[in-house]
């Protein structure tokens, strides 16, 4: 899923995980009637306008770049969540990427209204503008890839979400061990069905601090090609802030990880990670 994996969702071959789902290749694509849309967000929301989350990006076992996710002021009645990512000098020798993505969410339900991304990868500009219609069951997509462009209509059987917005919806929902999820997500010009489960709570030690966290483990299966699939892991802090602590997934080059290293919230002192620790397993 390219650099977008670090955002969610987004999106690990060598990570240790429980046997609840089984190997990625063995997870069957559930039919529409076996999936229920994620519910609307529970209030009060654990975040607010002005929150900024900073992440370190790792790929191929080395630091690859930085990402910042921010909650923006309302625009035309929608809540924008913006992600900005850039590879560092070392990783740019392998793959050079800069990009932004913005998820425009219904501020009451946190379901997507529109998703827009603009990235340049090795000098090739790629954009996508996805409009969610009829509660997300249809996505009208305008895209460009270098000199190519096109329009596509995508369909979801459960009500589609987008990678970035899903993280914030997940933050605003209650979880317990063995909760199951099955929902559709838009990413890289396709719809994917995410089948997942909530694992046992884990204690996570990061440079940012010590956290008890929910571990959500899933597999994303492409609706139009079920042989194409990605394993996903996300850790959400089990506290009032419900912070997205880390997300791990795969791209064509291998495993990619985003790890939270800084938090800024209105009216609070900025917190930034020090004294590196490591408990998340590759």
Number of C-alpha atoms within 10 A of each C-alpha: 16 17 25 24 25 30 28 25 25 29 30 22 18 12 15 10 17 11 8 13 15 10 13 17 14 8 16 12 21 15 11 14 8 10 19 14 14 19 13 15 19 16 10 9 18 15 18 15 15 14 16 21 22 22 24 19 26 20 21 12 11 12 17 23 22 19 23 19 21 21 21 18 14 15 10 8 11 19 25 26 23 21 22 19 24 21 23 17 12 13 18 16 10 12 15 19 21 21 20 19 24 24 27 27 26 17 16 13 14 25 27 29 24 24 27 19 20 17 22 17 17 13 11 13 16 19 21 22 20 27 18 24 16 10 15 25 16 18 28 16 20 17 20 16 14 13 8 8 12 10 14 13 13 20 20 21 19 22 23 29 32 29 25 28 27 23 20 23 21 21 22 23 16 11 17 12 13 13 12 16 17 23 23 30 27 23 23 16 18 17 24 28 27 25 23 22 20 20 22 14 17 17 16 21 16 21 16 19 15 12 18 15 22 25 26 24 25 25 27 27 26 21 22 11 12 15 12 12 21 23 25 26 22 25 26 25 22 20 12 12 14 21 21 23 23 26 29 30 31 24 18 8 11 13 22 28 28 30 23 22 21 18 21 16 18 12 7 9 9 11 14 15 15 12 8 11 14 9 10 16 8 14
